């Protein structure tokens, strides 16, 4: 469940497998789309682990930056700037 999900009581379950082989290459699927190609399923699994860690790191960075600007009133920023920057990655 994402932090942005409004109704925490609703759970969304994925059916099937996140990993698949297409034309001899391995891929994994996310909510945002498909990532790949990888030479093996093991490489796709490692790629997914890196992908999840990158998303978590961006989220943590966003939270730290928003806290930084809440504390330092002399440095005001557009509150949507972090969303725009992360969405553009």
C-alpha atoms as a printed R data frame, in Angstrom:
   type eleno elety resid chain resno      x       y       z
1  ATOM     1    CA   UNK     A     1  0.000   0.000   0.000
2  ATOM     2    CA   UNK     A     2  1.332   3.419  -0.892
3  ATOM     3    CA   UNK     A     3  1.452   6.344   1.537
4  ATOM     4    CA   UNK     A     4 -0.711   8.257  -0.918
5  ATOM     5    CA   UNK     A     5 -3.518   5.672  -0.778
6  ATOM     6    CA   UNK     A     6 -6.494   7.394   0.781
7  ATOM     7    CA   UNK     A     7 -8.407   4.442   2.181
8  ATOM     8    CA   UNK     A     8 -6.095   2.316   4.317
9  ATOM     9    CA   UNK     A     9 -8.741  -0.383   4.802
10 ATOM    10    CA   UNK     A    10 -8.727  -1.282   1.117
11 ATOM    11    CA   UNK     A    11 -5.931  -3.665   0.170
12 ATOM    12    CA   UNK     A    12 -4.850  -4.092  -3.416
13 ATOM    13    CA   UNK     A    13 -3.354  -7.463  -4.264
14 ATOM    14    CA   UNK     A    14 -1.435  -8.244  -7.419
15 ATOM    15    CA   UNK     A    15 -2.378 -11.350  -9.264
16 ATOM    16    CA   UNK     A    16  0.223 -13.401 -11.021
17 ATOM    17    CA   UNK     A    17  3.945 -12.929 -10.902
18 ATOM    18    CA   UNK     A    18  5.871  -9.666 -11.059
19 ATOM    19    CA   UNK     A    19  8.609 -11.395 -13.083
20 ATOM    20    CA   UNK     A    20  8.151 -12.607 -16.618
21 ATOM    21    CA   UNK     A    21 10.179 -13.779 -19.569
22 ATOM    22    CA   UNK     A    22  9.541 -12.258 -22.964
23 ATOM    23    CA   UNK     A    23 11.592 -13.033 -26.093
24 ATOM    24    CA   UNK     A    24 14.383 -14.522 -23.988
25 ATOM    25    CA   UNK     A    25 14.718 -11.524 -21.643
26 ATOM    26    CA   UNK     A    26 13.474 -11.126 -18.076
27 ATOM    27    CA   UNK     A    27 11.358  -8.210 -16.860
28 ATOM    28    CA   UNK     A    28  9.543  -7.194 -13.698
29 ATOM    29    CA   UNK     A    29  6.370  -5.173 -13.409
30 ATOM    30    CA   UNK     A    30  5.615  -2.309 -11.045
31 ATOM    31    CA   UNK     A    31  2.645   0.001 -10.622
32 ATOM    32    CA   UNK     A    32  4.472   2.453 -12.843
33 ATOM    33    CA   UNK     A    33  5.197  -0.001 -15.649
34 ATOM    34    CA   UNK     A    34  7.672  -2.686 -16.656
35 ATOM    35    CA   UNK     A    35 11.425  -2.685 -16.046
36 ATOM    36    CA   UNK     A    36 13.997  -4.609 -18.010
37 ATOM    37    CA   UNK     A    37 15.330  -6.370 -19.930
38 ATOM    38    CA   UNK     A    38 17.567  -8.547 -17.751
39 ATOM    39    CA   UNK     A    39 19.564 -11.604 -18.802
40 ATOM    40    CA   UNK     A    40 18.194 -13.830 -16.032
41 ATOM    41    CA   UNK     A    41 15.430 -13.957 -13.464
42 ATOM    42    CA   UNK     A    42 18.045 -13.522 -10.724
43 ATOM    43    CA   UNK     A    43 19.218 -10.284 -12.346
44 ATOM    44    CA   UNK     A    44 15.593  -9.136 -12.636
45 ATOM    45    CA   UNK     A    45 15.078  -9.867  -8.927
46 ATOM    46    CA   UNK     A    46 18.210  -7.890  -8.061
47 ATOM    47    CA   UNK     A    47 16.988  -5.090 -10.337
48 ATOM    48    CA   UNK     A    48 13.678  -4.996  -8.520
49 ATOM    49    CA   UNK     A    49 15.446  -4.811  -5.159
50 ATOM    50    CA   UNK     A    50 17.473  -1.829  -6.429
51 ATOM    51    CA   UNK     A    51 14.302  -0.240  -7.812
52 ATOM    52    CA   UNK     A    52 12.455  -0.562  -4.495
53 ATOM    53    CA   UNK     A    53 15.443   0.824  -2.578
54 ATOM    54    CA   UNK     A    54 15.677   3.808  -4.951
55 ATOM    55    CA   UNK     A    55 11.971   4.591  -4.495
56 ATOM    56    CA   UNK     A    56 12.350   4.382  -0.701
57 ATOM    57    CA   UNK     A    57 15.454   6.585  -0.767
58 ATOM    58    CA   UNK     A    58 13.666   9.223  -2.860
59 ATOM    59    CA   UNK     A    59 10.726   9.165  -0.461
60 ATOM    60    CA   UNK     A    60 13.032   9.553   2.560
61 ATOM    61    CA   UNK     A    61 14.903  12.395   0.836
62 ATOM    62    CA   UNK     A    62 11.617  14.136   0.118
63 ATOM    63    CA   UNK     A    63 10.549  13.841   3.761
64 ATOM    64    CA   UNK     A    64 13.899  15.125   5.061
65 ATOM    65    CA   UNK     A    65 13.848  18.079   2.686
66 ATOM    66    CA   UNK     A    66 10.283  19.006   3.588
67 ATOM    67    CA   UNK     A    67 11.208  18.896   7.293
68 ATOM    68    CA   UNK     A    68 14.280  21.013   6.612
69 ATOM    69    CA   UNK     A    69 12.209  23.755   5.043
70 ATOM    70    CA   UNK     A    70  9.557  23.600   7.758
71 ATOM    71    CA   UNK     A    71 12.216  24.325  10.389
72 ATOM    72    CA   UNK     A    72 14.093  27.009   8.453
73 ATOM    73    CA   UNK     A    73 11.509  29.714   7.752
74 ATOM    74    CA   UNK     A    74 14.129  31.888   6.013
75 ATOM    75    CA   UNK     A    75 14.326  29.349   3.171
76 ATOM    76    CA   UNK     A    76 10.843  29.098   1.789
77 ATOM    77    CA   UNK     A    77 10.145  26.839  -1.152
78 ATOM    78    CA   UNK     A    78  7.201  25.912  -3.276
79 ATOM    79    CA   UNK     A    79  5.727  22.944  -1.362
80 ATOM    80    CA   UNK     A    80  5.188  21.030  -4.598
81 ATOM    81    CA   UNK     A    81  8.767  21.437  -5.826
82 ATOM    82    CA   UNK     A    82  9.911  18.085  -4.397
83 ATOM    83    CA   UNK     A    83  6.988  16.254  -5.993
84 ATOM    84    CA   UNK     A    84  7.817  17.842  -9.342
85 ATOM    85    CA   UNK     A    85 11.512  16.970  -9.083
86 ATOM    86    CA   UNK     A    86 10.967  13.379  -8.018
87 ATOM    87    CA   UNK     A    87  8.220  12.859 -10.600
88 ATOM    88    CA   UNK     A    88 10.598  14.091 -13.295
89 ATOM    89    CA   UNK     A    89 13.181  11.367 -12.483
